[in-house]
Structures are given as structure tokens and as C-alpha cells.
Amino acid sequence: MEFKFDMEKNKEKLEEFKRFIRENEDKQGALMPVLQNGQELFGYLPVEVLEMISKGLSIPLSEIYGVVTFYSQFSLIPKGEFKIGVCLGTACYVKGSQDLLNKVVEELGIESGKTTPDMKFSLTATRCIGACGLAPVLSVNDDVYGRLKPEDVKGILDKYR
Ligand code: FES
């Protein structure tokens, strides 16, 4: 589904962002800090913001898209209130985390990398999050759940619904 970026609601942030672009436009390597600032301000990088960057820094939009899609710290869609991560690192994978991921996909009705239409949940398949002793793990924002079976998934999600 398409998420509509509300220019009116984000007016002040857009002004602040424009200032940041202007302050950085002559600096070498300005694109990364400008993208990071945009991601932080808006929570994601809508096309309207990418167009502003393209104009402000005189960088083609296609080049900016290339950078944004390369780095996982940037997102082209808004994140949900609860960010679900299912670890597909080796230790978790051998203990069945793919089945956990499939179960979350089934429960939420969204694929990895997407956000539910009500903006409540977003789902990401992650690399190792450093909790291998608890494999397979699933995280919800800062909460980490370990040694899970697919049948545990619904109960965990229900806590946040
Ligand atoms: S592989 Fe999943 S936490 Fe390390």
C-alpha cells in the first residue's frame, strides 16, 4: 500500500530540513548526513524529501535512490509503532527462525520490509542481534524474545495489539 506524506503536518520539520540542506550544500559528501537527518526527522525518507535533497544538493534522484536502498539504516516507507525483527543469522536460522518469520508474516499479513496499513507493526528480517544463546530470537522494539517456536508468535504479537 501507498503511504501518503503529509506536507502540511510536517511543515516545520520541512523548514528545518531545508535549512540543514542549505548548510551542507557546499560540503563534500553532504548526501549521507543529509539523508541521516531526513531519516531522523521524518522517520523515513518519502519521495518528496528525496526530491528536495536532489534539488538542494544537485544530485540526480536515481543516485539518491541507489544510496537509500543500499543502506539498511534508511527506509523508504514509514516504520510502525512496533518494529518486529526476526533474526535470520546463522544460529537462529539453524534453530528454525525462518518458520518464526513465516508465522509473523501470516499473523500480520505483511512481508518483511513492510509496515501494516494501520502503522502499528513493521517487520524486518535481521542479521545476528547478538543474542545467539537465545536462538531463535524475535525482537519487538527493545524487547527480545528467545527460544521460540512458531506457536509462540501469536501470543507475543497479541501483547502489542
Ligand atoms: S544469530 Fe540470531 S541472535 Fe545471533
Residues whose N, C-alpha, C, O or C-beta is under 5 A from the ligand:
A	BS01	FES	C87 G89 T90 A91 C92 C128 I129 G130 A131 C132
